[in-house]
Amino acid sequence: MEDTCGIVLAGGRASRFGGDKLSAREGSRPLLALAVEALSAVCEEVVVAVAAAYRPPALPSAARLVADPEPYRGPVMGLLSAAMATDRKLLLVAGGDMPTLVPDVLRQLLEAVATAHQAAALGLGLECAAQSLPHALRRSALLEQSWDPESSGGRSLRWLLRSLDCFVIPEATWRVSDPLGRTLRDVDRPEDLSGA
């Protein structure tokens, strides 16, 4: 889609993993590279938000790195840093630990914000609870927000989505393209890697 930037959030501590999670391999590829490639398939550019001291594994050439100005202040800080590094109107956001993102589902998120809404997320369960990642949003809606980075709510992606006009794509809709729910899979611990 036109005027789109994929943002990969890769600035966390990965404390539950016990090491450099984003360099861990899913098959023969680092987790971070897999997330970048998935967003590259649907976006014109990709920005990876990392902690300043982090040296990521080799990435596809399409990706640009942006260092969080204040490391470990939460995903909203990383998102803001990446958003200010692009002038694309639509942002597609995923975690660097999400190795099985399905491009058709990512396109559904972008289409929802391209047509009517400030943000879009995937719904899960009978209550269609909005999942924080992946999601899409309008860059202008993010940068116009007034939030307190010192509060825990202000650093939460769920808080951010709740503060926007967020369209939640029903599970029955996005599951047509992703019956196994692979798009929502993330790696928190070594045993979460496929084949572990």
Buried (B, 14 or more C-beta within 10 A) or exposed (E): BEBBBBBBBBBBEBEEBEEBBBBBBBEEEBBBBBBBBBBBBBBBBBBBBBBEEBEBBEBEEBBBBBBBEBBEBBBBBBBBBBBBBBEBBBBBBBBBBBBBBBBEBBBBBBBBBBEEBBBBBBBBEEEBEBBBBBBBBBBEBBEEBEBEEEEEEBBBBBBBBEBBBBBBBEBEEBBEBBEEBEBBBBBEEEEBBEEE
